[in-house]
Amino acid sequence: MSDKIRWRYGDTNPVVAAVDFATIIEIGDLVLQDTDDAKPFSSADLTTFVPRFLGVAMQRSHVGDTPPIRVATTGVFEFDCPSGTFELGDLVSPAGNQIVEKTKDAKVAIGWVAKRQPSPTTSVLVDIRSTVMTDGV
């Protein structure tokens, strides 16, 4: 997936995270904290990702890059999703690197729907909460 600014509004409470020189992170990626480095969702499954959810990448890091990147730990972001309807407060979980889906299980949720979508849609506004920095949902 290519860089995509997903932030729409709200305080992002950013942190600066180290990235391993071999890791690729694009702007808008959902990232986890893996010991001392940020890694994208594709590097973990859902059950191990959510307890280490750091936030949304606000900067990119390509292979060979060594500077740390800024990661938003809160805020409202627009993510792609499978077509569906959403109500305020619905829980969402990662379904891909920059994709979310509705869930009923708070243990795998990274945020809540921030705008009601009564008609089927393929994007949704999500109020995210970093598990690492804010103790999550």
KEVORO-852896 format. One line per field, with one value per atom (N, C-alpha, C): residue number from 1; residue in one letter; atom name; x, y, z. Coordinates in nm, 3 decimals. Layout:
residues N
k [NUM; ...]
r [A; ...]
a [CA; ...]
u [X; ...]
v [Y; ...]
w [Z; ...]
This chain:
residues 137
k [1; 1; 1; 2; 2; 2; 3; 3; 3; 4; 4; 4; 5; 5; 5; 6; 6; 6; 7; 7; 7; 8; 8; 8; 9; 9; 9; 10; 10; 10; 11; 11; 11; 12; 12; 12; 13; 13; 13; 14; 14; 14; 15; 15; 15; 16; 16; 16; 17; 17; 17; 18; 18; 18; 19; 19; 19; 20; 20; 20; 21; 21; 21; 22; 22; 22; 23; 23; 23; 24; 24; 24; 25; 25; 25; 26; 26; 26; 27; 27; 27; 28; 28; 28; 29; 29; 29; 30; 30; 30; 31; 31; 31; 32; 32; 32; 33; 33; 33; 34; 34; 34; 35; 35; 35; 36; 36; 36; 37; 37; 37; 38; 38; 38; 39; 39; 39; 40; 40; 40; 41; 41; 41; 42; 42; 42; 43; 43; 43; 44; 44; 44; 45; 45; 45; 46; 46; 46; 47; 47; 47; 48; 48; 48; 49; 49; 49; 50; 50; 50; 51; 51; 51; 52; 52; 52; 53; 53; 53; 54; 54; 54; 55; 55; 55; 56; 56; 56; 57; 57; 57; 58; 58; 58; 59; 59; 59; 60; 60; 60; 61; 61; 61; 62; 62; 62; 63; 63; 63; 64; 64; 64; 65; 65; 65; 66; 66; 66; 67; 67; 67; 68; 68; 68; 69; 69; 69; 70; 70; 70; 71; 71; 71; 72; 72; 72; 73; 73; 73; 74; 74; 74; 75; 75; 75; 76; 76; 76; 77; 77; 77; 78; 78; 78; 79; 79; 79; 80; 80; 80; 81; 81; 81; 82; 82; 82; 83; 83; 83; 84; 84; 84; 85; 85; 85; 86; 86; 86; 87; 87; 87; 88; 88; 88; 89; 89; 89; 90; 90; 90; 91; 91; 91; 92; 92; 92; 93; 93; 93; 94; 94; 94; 95; 95; 95; 96; 96; 96; 97; 97; 97; 98; 98; 98; 99; 99; 99; 100; 100; 100; 101; 101; 101; 102; 102; 102; 103; 103; 103; 104; 104; 104; 105; 105; 105; 106; 106; 106; 107; 107; 107; 108; 108; 108; 109; 109; 109; 110; 110; 110; 111; 111; 111; 112; 112; 112; 113; 113; 113; 114; 114; 114; 115; 115; 115; 116; 116; 116; 117; 117; 117; 118; 118; 118; 119; 119; 119; 120; 120; 120; 121; 121; 121; 122; 122; 122; 123; 123; 123; 124; 124; 124; 125; 125; 125; 126; 126; 126; 127; 127; 127; 128; 128; 128; 129; 129; 129; 130; 130; 130; 131; 131; 131; 132; 132; 132; 133; 133; 133; 134; 134; 134; 135; 135; 135; 136; 136; 136; 137; 137; 137]
r [M; M; M; S; S; S; D; D; D; K; K; K; I; I; I; R; R; R; W; W; W; R; R; R; Y; Y; Y; G; G; G; D; D; D; T; T; T; N; N; N; P; P; P; V; V; V; V; V; V; A; A; A; A; A; A; V; V; V; D; D; D; F; F; F; A; A; A; T; T; T; I; I; I; I; I; I; E; E; E; I; I; I; G; G; G; D; D; D; L; L; L; V; V; V; L; L; L; Q; Q; Q; D; D; D; T; T; T; D; D; D; D; D; D; A; A; A; K; K; K; P; P; P; F; F; F; S; S; S; S; S; S; A; A; A; D; D; D; L; L; L; T; T; T; T; T; T; F; F; F; V; V; V; P; P; P; R; R; R; F; F; F; L; L; L; G; G; G; V; V; V; A; A; A; M; M; M; Q; Q; Q; R; R; R; S; S; S; H; H; H; V; V; V; G; G; G; D; D; D; T; T; T; P; P; P; P; P; P; I; I; I; R; R; R; V; V; V; A; A; A; T; T; T; T; T; T; G; G; G; V; V; V; F; F; F; E; E; E; F; F; F; D; D; D; C; C; C; P; P; P; S; S; S; G; G; G; T; T; T; F; F; F; E; E; E; L; L; L; G; G; G; D; D; D; L; L; L; V; V; V; S; S; S; P; P; P; A; A; A; G; G; G; N; N; N; Q; Q; Q; I; I; I; V; V; V; E; E; E; K; K; K; T; T; T; K; K; K; D; D; D; A; A; A; K; K; K; V; V; V; A; A; A; I; I; I; G; G; G; W; W; W; V; V; V; A; A; A; K; K; K; R; R; R; Q; Q; Q; P; P; P; S; S; S; P; P; P; T; T; T; T; T; T; S; S; S; V; V; V; L; L; L; V; V; V; D; D; D; I; I; I; R; R; R; S; S; S; T; T; T; V; V; V; M; M; M; T; T; T; D; D; D; G; G; G; V; V; V]
a [N; CA; C; N; CA; C; N; CA; C; N; CA; C; N; CA; C; N; CA; C; N; CA; C; N; CA; C; N; CA; C; N; CA; C; N; CA; C; N; CA; C; N; CA; C; N; CA; C; N; CA; C; N; CA; C; N; CA; C; N; CA; C; N; CA; C; N; CA; C; N; CA; C; N; CA; C; N; CA; C; N; CA; C; N; CA; C; N; CA; C; N; CA; C; N; CA; C; N; CA; C; N; CA; C; N; CA; C; N; CA; C; N; CA; C; N; CA; C; N; CA; C; N; CA; C; N; CA; C; N; CA; C; N; CA; C; N; CA; C; N; CA; C; N; CA; C; N; CA; C; N; CA; C; N; CA; C; N; CA; C; N; CA; C; N; CA; C; N; CA; C; N; CA; C; N; CA; C; N; CA; C; N; CA; C; N; CA; C; N; CA; C; N; CA; C; N; CA; C; N; CA; C; N; CA; C; N; CA; C; N; CA; C; N; CA; C; N; CA; C; N; CA; C; N; CA; C; N; CA; C; N; CA; C; N; CA; C; N; CA; C; N; CA; C; N; CA; C; N; CA; C; N; CA; C; N; CA; C; N; CA; C; N; CA; C; N; CA; C; N; CA; C; N; CA; C; N; CA; C; N; CA; C; N; CA; C; N; CA; C; N; CA; C; N; CA; C; N; CA; C; N; CA; C; N; CA; C; N; CA; C; N; CA; C; N; CA; C; N; CA; C; N; CA; C; N; CA; C; N; CA; C; N; CA; C; N; CA; C; N; CA; C; N; CA; C; N; CA; C; N; CA; C; N; CA; C; N; CA; C; N; CA; C; N; CA; C; N; CA; C; N; CA; C; N; CA; C; N; CA; C; N; CA; C; N; CA; C; N; CA; C; N; CA; C; N; CA; C; N; CA; C; N; CA; C; N; CA; C; N; CA; C; N; CA; C; N; CA; C; N; CA; C; N; CA; C; N; CA; C; N; CA; C; N; CA; C; N; CA; C; N; CA; C; N; CA; C; N; CA; C; N; CA; C; N; CA; C; N; CA; C; N; CA; C; N; CA; C; N; CA; C; N; CA; C; N; CA; C]
u [0.086; 0.000; 0.090; 0.046; 0.127; 0.088; 0.174; 0.148; 0.010; -0.064; -0.194; -0.217; -0.232; -0.262; -0.404; -0.418; -0.548; -0.606; -0.523; -0.568; -0.672; -0.782; -0.887; -0.902; -0.901; -0.909; -0.875; -0.860; -0.832; -0.684; -0.655; -0.517; -0.457; -0.336; -0.269; -0.176; -0.139; -0.048; 0.064; 0.145; 0.247; 0.362; 0.419; 0.544; 0.643; 0.770; 0.875; 0.924; 0.911; 0.942; 1.058; 1.145; 1.256; 1.202; 1.272; 1.235; 1.361; 1.352; 1.464; 1.495; 1.622; 1.663; 1.602; 1.556; 1.501; 1.348; 1.285; 1.139; 1.086; 0.977; 0.909; 0.780; 0.766; 0.644; 0.601; 0.474; 0.418; 0.333; 0.315; 0.227; 0.087; 0.023; -0.111; -0.114; 0.004; 0.010; -0.027; -0.099; -0.120; 0.008; 0.066; 0.194; 0.189; 0.274; 0.288; 0.427; 0.442; 0.572; 0.626; 0.735; 0.798; 0.931; 0.934; 1.048; 1.088; 1.176; 1.218; 1.198; 1.124; 1.102; 0.954; 0.913; 0.779; 0.779; 0.670; 0.653; 0.510; 0.486; 0.350; 0.268; 0.137; 0.043; 0.077; 0.122; 0.147; 0.251; 0.323; 0.426; 0.373; 0.243; 0.187; 0.043; -0.006; -0.147; -0.227; -0.359; -0.447; -0.429; -0.417; -0.409; -0.278; -0.173; -0.048; -0.033; -0.105; -0.094; -0.159; -0.284; -0.360; -0.296; -0.247; -0.182; -0.057; 0.000; 0.120; 0.093; -0.035; -0.073; -0.016; 0.069; 0.131; 0.051; 0.003; -0.075; -0.068; -0.082; -0.084; 0.041; 0.115; 0.238; 0.207; 0.276; 0.260; 0.379; 0.479; 0.595; 0.628; 0.702; 0.739; 0.880; 0.909; 1.044; 1.062; 1.158; 1.184; 1.309; 1.330; 1.447; 1.572; 1.653; 1.777; 1.765; 1.640; 1.620; 1.644; 1.710; 1.734; 1.674; 1.632; 1.573; 1.441; 1.410; 1.282; 1.167; 1.046; 0.928; 0.828; 0.744; 0.638; 0.516; 0.456; 0.339; 0.229; 0.110; -0.005; -0.061; -0.083; -0.135; -0.284; -0.338; -0.482; -0.522; -0.650; -0.700; -0.802; -0.865; -0.965; -0.903; -0.908; -0.847; -0.950; -0.936; -1.026; -0.958; -1.020; -0.964; -1.057; -0.998; -1.075; -1.132; -1.243; -1.308; -1.392; -1.427; -1.522; -1.655; -1.728; -1.854; -1.948; -2.002; -2.094; -2.147; -2.237; -2.290; -2.226; -2.220; -2.154; -2.234; -2.237; -2.300; -2.192; -2.217; -2.123; -2.091; -1.964; -1.923; -1.898; -1.931; -1.897; -1.747; -1.706; -1.564; -1.508; -1.382; -1.316; -1.181; -1.142; -1.013; -0.941; -0.810; -0.736; -0.780; -0.790; -0.820; -0.710; -0.614; -0.502; -0.416; -0.312; -0.217; -0.280; -0.373; -0.442; -0.592; -0.640; -0.781; -0.836; -0.960; -1.024; -1.157; -1.210; -1.342; -1.412; -1.545; -1.624; -1.598; -1.595; -1.580; -1.668; -1.701; -1.773; -1.680; -1.556; -1.460; -1.362; -1.377; -1.290; -1.144; -1.118; -0.980; -0.901; -0.970; -0.902; -0.932; -0.992; -1.029; -0.916; -0.905; -0.807; -0.876; -1.010; -1.082; -1.230; -1.297; -1.442; -1.478; -1.593; -1.643; -1.679; -1.632; -1.651; -1.754; -1.808; -1.913; -2.007; -2.134; -2.236; -2.241; -2.250; -2.263; -2.383; -2.506; -2.625; -2.639; -2.568; -2.568; -2.435; -2.434; -2.308; -2.196; -2.079; -1.963; -1.837; -1.732; -1.605; -1.495; -1.535; -1.440; -1.513; -1.440; -1.502; -1.406; -1.463; -1.384; -1.371; -1.247; -1.219; -1.140; -1.187; -1.116; -1.025; -0.894; -0.802; -0.749; -0.706; -0.641; -0.528; -0.407; -0.289; -0.297; -0.277; -0.273; -0.145; -0.035; 0.094; 0.093; 0.039; 0.049; -0.073; -0.192; -0.312; -0.390; -0.336; -0.402; -0.520; -0.529; -0.624; -0.769; -0.853; -0.997; -1.053]
v [-0.117; 0.000; 0.123; 0.228; 0.349; 0.447; 0.547; 0.650; 0.710; 0.723; 0.788; 0.856; 0.988; 1.062; 1.025; 0.958; 0.911; 0.998; 1.082; 1.167; 1.265; 1.279; 1.373; 1.483; 1.451; 1.554; 1.495; 1.583; 1.542; 1.539; 1.540; 1.533; 1.398; 1.401; 1.277; 1.224; 1.307; 1.266; 1.178; 1.232; 1.151; 1.110; 0.998; 0.951; 0.932; 0.927; 0.902; 0.759; 0.676; 0.534; 0.494; 0.412; 0.359; 0.260; 0.248; 0.154; 0.080; -0.052; -0.133; -0.098; -0.097; -0.055; -0.141; -0.262; -0.351; -0.343; -0.260; -0.252; -0.143; -0.173; -0.075; -0.033; 0.097; 0.152; 0.269; 0.269; 0.378; 0.468; 0.592; 0.683; 0.622; 0.617; 0.560; 0.416; 0.351; 0.212; 0.203; 0.097; 0.061; -0.007; 0.041; -0.014; -0.064; -0.160; -0.216; -0.184; -0.196; -0.182; -0.323; -0.355; -0.487; -0.470; -0.494; -0.472; -0.325; -0.285; -0.146; -0.082; -0.147; -0.096; -0.098; -0.002; -0.003; -0.094; -0.170; -0.258; -0.248; -0.266; -0.258; -0.381; -0.367; -0.475; -0.604; -0.597; -0.718; -0.808; -0.757; -0.838; -0.913; -0.907; -0.975; -1.015; -1.116; -1.149; -1.068; -1.071; -0.987; -1.007; -1.130; -1.156; -1.107; -1.098; -1.043; -0.895; -0.846; -0.706; -0.611; -0.635; -0.540; -0.512; -0.610; -0.576; -0.488; -0.485; -0.405; -0.291; -0.257; -0.152; -0.018; 0.041; 0.169; 0.284; 0.271; 0.379; 0.377; 0.497; 0.514; 0.592; 0.536; 0.601; 0.734; 0.838; 0.971; 1.005; 0.916; 0.930; 0.793; 0.794; 0.667; 0.628; 0.500; 0.447; 0.335; 0.352; 0.251; 0.172; 0.062; -0.022; 0.064; 0.050; 0.126; 0.254; 0.301; 0.421; 0.387; 0.476; 0.452; 0.558; 0.676; 0.773; 0.721; 0.758; 0.720; 0.793; 0.742; 0.802; 0.848; 0.942; 0.990; 0.899; 0.859; 0.771; 0.836; 0.852; 0.905; 0.797; 0.830; 0.732; 0.751; 0.865; 0.894; 0.977; 1.007; 1.090; 1.015; 1.089; 1.029; 1.015; 0.893; 0.859; 0.793; 0.812; 0.748; 0.625; 0.510; 0.384; 0.319; 0.245; 0.160; 0.045; -0.011; -0.121; -0.202; -0.327; -0.400; -0.324; -0.330; -0.257; -0.294; -0.192; -0.216; -0.086; -0.098; 0.019; 0.025; 0.147; 0.166; 0.262; 0.234; 0.322; 0.382; 0.501; 0.562; 0.464; 0.451; 0.365; 0.220; 0.179; 0.043; 0.024; -0.091; -0.123; -0.165; -0.132; -0.177; -0.239; -0.334; -0.402; -0.399; -0.420; -0.423; -0.542; -0.518; -0.625; -0.631; -0.543; -0.532; -0.417; -0.388; -0.285; -0.147; -0.112; 0.017; -0.003; -0.118; -0.156; -0.198; -0.158; -0.199; -0.267; -0.337; -0.398; -0.392; -0.401; -0.399; -0.526; -0.511; -0.626; -0.604; -0.711; -0.701; -0.732; -0.771; -0.813; -0.700; -0.641; -0.530; -0.572; -0.702; -0.749; -0.736; -0.723; -0.708; -0.573; -0.481; -0.350; -0.249; -0.157; -0.048; 0.088; 0.090; 0.216; 0.199; 0.317; 0.322; 0.403; 0.370; 0.447; 0.588; 0.690; 0.830; 0.903; 0.836; 0.897; 0.788; 0.805; 0.708; 0.698; 0.576; 0.550; 0.457; 0.511; 0.426; 0.354; 0.403; 0.337; 0.264; 0.154; 0.082; 0.174; 0.160; 0.241; 0.156; 0.201; 0.129; 0.210; 0.313; 0.384; 0.431; 0.441; 0.474; 0.559; 0.655; 0.735; 0.660; 0.647; 0.570; 0.654; 0.659; 0.724; 0.617; 0.625; 0.519; 0.547; 0.439; 0.446; 0.344; 0.393; 0.306; 0.221; 0.092; 0.004; 0.030; 0.055; 0.078; 0.207; 0.315; 0.446; 0.488; 0.435; 0.479; 0.364; 0.245; 0.123; 0.083; 0.139; 0.093; 0.120; 0.037; 0.054; 0.013]
w [0.000; 0.000; 0.000; -0.066; -0.073; 0.038; 0.056; 0.156; 0.138; 0.249; 0.244; 0.378; 0.374; 0.497; 0.539; 0.651; 0.697; 0.808; 0.871; 0.981; 0.933; 1.008; 0.972; 1.075; 1.205; 1.308; 1.445; 1.543; 1.680; 1.713; 1.842; 1.889; 1.855; 1.799; 1.760; 1.868; 1.965; 2.072; 2.018; 1.927; 1.859; 1.950; 1.915; 1.975; 1.861; 1.896; 1.798; 1.820; 1.718; 1.730; 1.640; 1.693; 1.613; 1.512; 1.399; 1.294; 1.251; 1.242; 1.195; 1.051; 1.013; 0.878; 0.768; 0.798; 0.695; 0.687; 0.770; 0.777; 0.685; 0.615; 0.531; 0.602; 0.625; 0.683; 0.595; 0.557; 0.476; 0.565; 0.524; 0.595; 0.594; 0.711; 0.723; 0.769; 0.778; 0.825; 0.973; 1.008; 1.147; 1.194; 1.305; 1.348; 1.493; 1.520; 1.655; 1.708; 1.839; 1.903; 1.923; 1.856; 1.867; 1.938; 2.066; 2.154; 2.150; 2.057; 2.052; 1.915; 1.826; 1.691; 1.654; 1.570; 1.513; 1.391; 1.375; 1.260; 1.211; 1.080; 1.027; 1.061; 1.051; 1.082; 1.009; 0.886; 0.809; 0.874; 0.973; 1.037; 1.159; 1.185; 1.301; 1.275; 1.348; 1.337; 1.439; 1.427; 1.508; 1.658; 1.702; 1.846; 1.908; 1.829; 1.883; 1.851; 1.750; 1.711; 1.811; 1.846; 1.927; 2.063; 2.137; 2.265; 2.249; 2.129; 2.104; 2.005; 1.984; 1.890; 1.936; 1.853; 1.885; 1.826; 1.704; 1.643; 1.492; 1.433; 1.288; 1.247; 1.151; 1.104; 1.037; 1.081; 1.022; 0.932; 0.929; 0.843; 0.786; 0.673; 0.609; 0.650; 0.632; 0.650; 0.549; 0.459; 0.357; 0.392; 0.325; 0.350; 0.346; 0.449; 0.458; 0.539; 0.562; 0.644; 0.791; 0.863; 1.005; 1.098; 1.048; 1.141; 1.199; 1.322; 1.381; 1.309; 1.326; 1.263; 1.369; 1.331; 1.419; 1.400; 1.513; 1.512; 1.597; 1.539; 1.613; 1.703; 1.830; 1.925; 1.953; 1.910; 1.921; 1.801; 1.789; 1.681; 1.598; 1.507; 1.417; 1.279; 1.226; 1.099; 1.010; 0.879; 0.783; 0.726; 0.745; 0.697; 0.596; 0.504; 0.414; 0.496; 0.449; 0.520; 0.422; 0.458; 0.376; 0.375; 0.266; 0.256; 0.370; 0.435; 0.545; 0.602; 0.699; 0.770; 0.907; 0.962; 1.092; 1.177; 1.306; 1.404; 1.492; 1.546; 1.639; 1.751; 1.782; 1.891; 1.855; 1.731; 1.690; 1.705; 1.754; 1.766; 1.631; 1.606; 1.484; 1.518; 1.433; 1.448; 1.314; 1.315; 1.188; 1.102; 0.972; 0.876; 0.771; 0.783; 0.690; 0.736; 0.659; 0.699; 0.713; 0.625; 0.633; 0.618; 0.668; 0.654; 0.790; 0.819; 0.944; 0.913; 1.015; 1.002; 1.137; 1.133; 1.255; 1.336; 1.469; 1.558; 1.681; 1.749; 1.876; 1.992; 1.962; 2.064; 2.098; 2.216; 2.257; 2.268; 2.284; 2.297; 2.166; 2.054; 1.925; 1.860; 1.936; 1.882; 1.900; 1.802; 1.810; 1.819; 1.812; 1.820; 1.797; 1.791; 1.775; 1.651; 1.593; 1.480; 1.529; 1.455; 1.495; 1.410; 1.307; 1.225; 1.177; 1.205; 1.164; 1.012; 0.962; 0.818; 0.800; 0.785; 0.774; 0.641; 0.538; 0.407; 0.389; 0.315; 0.295; 0.243; 0.301; 0.266; 0.269; 0.203; 0.204; 0.272; 0.348; 0.433; 0.558; 0.668; 0.795; 0.878; 0.953; 1.045; 1.177; 1.225; 1.345; 1.444; 1.567; 1.678; 1.739; 1.706; 1.750; 1.891; 1.957; 2.087; 2.092; 2.104; 2.114; 2.240; 2.226; 2.343; 2.423; 2.354; 2.418; 2.500; 2.444; 2.506; 2.588; 2.557; 2.629; 2.691; 2.686; 2.735; 2.648; 2.527; 2.426; 2.453; 2.389; 2.392; 2.526]
